[in-house]
Amino acid sequence: NLDIYGGSQSGVSLVGSDSVLVNSSVHDVGCSGVSIVGGDRPTLTASGLELSHLTMTRTARLSRTFTPALRWSGVGHWVHDVSVTDVPHAAVLGSGNDALFERLSIARACFETNDAGAFYSGRNWATRGNVLRYSRFEGIRTREPTSLGSPAVQAIYLDDQMSGWEIYNNTIVDSVQGVLLGGGRHNHVKFNRFERCDTAVHFDSRGIGCFDAACYPLCAGGCGSARQLWGSVAANDTDLSTLGGSMVTLKPWATRYPALTTLVQDGSLGDPVYNEIVGNSWCGGGAFLNRPDDIVKYTGIVKLNTKDMKCLSSSVPAVGT
């Protein structure tokens, strides 16, 4: 039952294990609202950290980007019944393993930024076991003029090969893009509803030819920025020494995520394989999927997605101050 506001830095930091922040609000702080860090990646030991019935609004008042309302890393967090509104950049940003996010309500995020996501995670093949479900996103649009190109923000952003997410039974209303899959493997986008999104699901095959097993772990030649991306992926796995190294072939990693044991031997690492986009519905807005042929080409599954004739949600209020 805390009411936290007015500080120039962040609101709350939970570090360690078995701590809970419940029935509280964080608002009008200079940087992030809440950060949670805990658990042990080498042993995949869950943190037991929990955020429950939390309201966050107007965070990042001073530092406007990369200070999300919720920043997270580690293993085994549970975040549920959390509301985030009126944030200029990401509402939720981080990566880790075996985290469960459910019943989130996120509105009017990313309104001052571009190439951003209200819910963002990226650049890692090994952060598996994460779930985002039963959540609602509204009004995820850039409201300020862009200096280069056109606005490109999304409700859910899996960036640069991010893999292993289960995203299901969410509702996304009035977003530039609903879900962005920037390559990656074993991402499942199922039974979600998209209303008045310019594009419901964006899929691309970034990384093709730049992560072949023959040149693992560093691929030179014409990879350009993708070679730099490989450095980002490896650097994020601070507990693994090298992605695909001995740790992921041993228990508990090999038992929990068997697909990682053959990742390096599985042909081209950059191919966005084993993704599934199934059972979603959309209405209003533009196309459902920007590149349906590509995802099928790379052994992905796209089926049973249906277009509705009527959108049910009301319009989203203007950005607050």
N, C-alpha and C positions, 0 to 999 in steps of 0.2 A: 504493500500500500504506500509506495513512495511516489512523490511528485518531484521530478528532477528537472531543473531548468536554469538557464541563465549563465552557465559556465562558458568560458572561452574555449575549452578543450572538449573532451568527450564526456558523456554522461555516466556510463557504468562499464566496468570491465570485470568479467567473470573469467578467472584463470584457474585451472586445476581440475577438480572433480567434485561431483555430487553437490553442486550448488544450484539454487533455483531463484529466478527473479519472477515474481508473480504479482498480478493485480496492480501494476504501476504504470506511470507515464513518464516519458522523457521528451522534452520539447524545448525549442529555442536555445539550443546549445551550439557552440562554435564549430564543432567537428562532428565525429560520429556519435550516434545515440548510445549504442551498446556494442561491445565486442565480447565474443566468447572464444576461448582457446583452451583446449584440454584433450585428454585422451592420449594414447600412445600408438603411433603409427606402426613401428616395427612389430608390435605384438597385436595390433588392432584392438587394443583395450579401450572400451567406450568410456567417455568422460563422465556420463551421468549429468551433464549440464542441461538445464531446462529453462526456456523462456515461455511463460504462459500468461495469457490475458494481459498483454502489454500494448500500450498505445504510444506511438512515436510520431511526432509531427514537427515540421520546420526545423529539422536538424541541418547541419552544415551551413550555418548562418555566416560564418567567416571563411572557412575553407570550403569552396563550393564543389570541388570534384574529388573523387576517390576518398571521400569521408562518408561512407554509406551510413544509413540509419542503423543497419546491423552488419557488422563485420565478423566473419567466423573462420575458424580453421581447427583442424584436429579430427577426432573420431567420436562418433556416437552421440551427437547432440540431438535434442528434441526441442523444436521450436513450433509452437502451435498457438492459435487464437491470438495472433499479433496483427495490429493495424499500423500501417505506415502511410502517411499522407504528406504531400507538399514538400518533396525533396528535389533539389536541382539536378542530382546525378542518381546513382544507384540507391535503391532502397535496401537491397540485400546483396552483399558481395563477399566472396570467399571460396574456399575449396577444402575438401577433406574427404573422409570416408564414413559411410554408414550413418549419415545425418538424415533425419526425418523432419521435413517442413510440411505442415498441414494447417488448413484453415487460416491462411494468411489473407489479409485484405490490404491491397496496395493500390493507391490512387494518386494520380498527378505526380509521377516520378519522371526524372530525366528531362524536365522542361527547359533547362538551360544548357543542355549538352547534346553532343552528337556521337554516333558510334558508341552507344551505351545501352545498358539493359537495366530495367527495374530490378530484375533478379539475375545476377551475373555470376558465372563461374567459367573458368577457362584454362586452357593450355596444360592439360594433364591427362594421360591415358590411364593412370593408376589410381585416381581418386574415385573408386567404385562404391557401389552400394547406397547411393544417395537417392532420396525420393522427395518429389514436390507434388502434393496432391490437395484436392478439395479447397483450392485457393482462388481468389478473385483479383483481377488486375483491371484497372480502369484509367482511361485518359493518359496513356503512356505516349506522349507526343512532345516533340521539341516545340516550345512556344516562342523562342527567340529566333531571329533571322540567322541563317547559317552563312558563313563566309565562303565555304567551299562545298560544291555539290548540293545535294538535297538532304533533308532530314532522314536519319537512319537510326532510329531507336526502336527497341523491342521490349516486350513485357518480360520474356525469358530469353536469355542470351547465353548459349553454350559456345564459347569462343575457341577458335584455333585448336581443333582436335579433341576438345573435351569429350569424355566418354563415360558410359555406364550409368546415365541418369534415367530414372523412371519418372515421367511427367504425365500424370493422368488425372482426369475428372476435375480440371480447372476451367474457369471461365475468364475469357479475356475480351474486354470491351473497349473499342475506340483506341486502338494502338496502331502505330505505323506498321510494325510487324509483330505478330503474336509470339511466335517462337522462332529463334534463329539457331540452326544447327550448322556450325562452321566446321564441317568435316567431323571427324571422330567416329567412334565405334560403339555398338551396343546401346545406343540411345533409343528409348521407347517413348513415343508421344502418342498417347491413347486416350480416347473418350473425353477429349476436351471440347469446349464450345468457344467459338470465335464469333464476335459480333462487331461489324463495322471496322474491321481491320483492313488497312490497305493491302497487306498480304498476310494470310493466316500463318503459314509456315514457310520460312526461307531455308533452303538447303543448298549447300555448295560443297565442292570437292577440293577445297584448298589442301595443299600438301601432296597432291599426286606426283609421284616420281621423285620426291625429295627425301623419303625415308625408307628406301629399299633395304631389305635385310643385307644385301651384299655390301652396303657401305655403312651399316650401323656401327657405332653410334653417331658418327659425323659424316654427313653426305656433302661433298663439295660439288663443283660443277655449276650448273645453271639454276640451282635452287634459290639463289637470291635471298629474299626475305624469309623464305621457308627454312633455310639453314639457320637463320637467326631464331626462328620459332623453335627449332629443335633445342637450341640452347635454353630457351625459356621453359620448355617442357622438362628438361633434365634438371634445371635449377629449382623448379618447384618441388621436386622429389628429394627434399633434403634428408629424408630418413631412408632412402633407398640406394644411395650412392650412384647407381646408374639404373635407368629405367630398363626393366627386363633382366636385371642382375639377379644374383643368387637368391635374394630375399623373396622375390615374387614366385620363385619355384619351390619354396618351402612352406610348411604350415606356419601360421594359419592362412597366409596369403594364397597359397595354391588351393586350399580347401574352400576358402571364401570366394575367390575370384579365379576359377580355373582357366578362364579365357586369357589371363595374363601369362600363364606358363608357356604359351606358344606364341606370344605376341611377336617376338623378334623373328621367329621362323615362318610367320604367316604371310609370306610374300611381301608386298609393298605396305609398309606401315602407314603410309599416307592415304591409302584407299579408305574411304568412309563406308566400311562394310558393317553388316548386321544391324542396321538401324531399322526401326519400324514406326510407321505413321499409320495408325489404325483406329477406325471407329470414331473419328472426330466429326463435328458438325460446324457449319459456318453459315452466316447470313450477312447481307450487306457488304460494303467494302469491295475489295478487288478479288484477285485470284486466291484460291486456297493454297496451292503449292507452286512455287516459282519454277522448279525444275523437276517435274515428276519423272521424266525419263532417266535422269542421272541417278536418282536414288535407287531405282529399280536396277539399273545397270550395275551398280556396285553391291549387288546381292541384298539390297534393302527390300522392305515390304511396304507397299502402299495399297490399302484396301479399305472398303466399307466406310469411306468418308463421304458425308452427305451434305448437300446444300439445302438449307431451309429457306422458305419464302418470307418469313416474318422474323424480325428481330424483337426480342422481348424486353431488353433493358432500356431504361431511360437515359437521357443525355447526361454527360458528366459535367459537373460544375466547373467554373473557371478556376485557375490556379490561385491558391490562397497566398497571402503575404505573411 
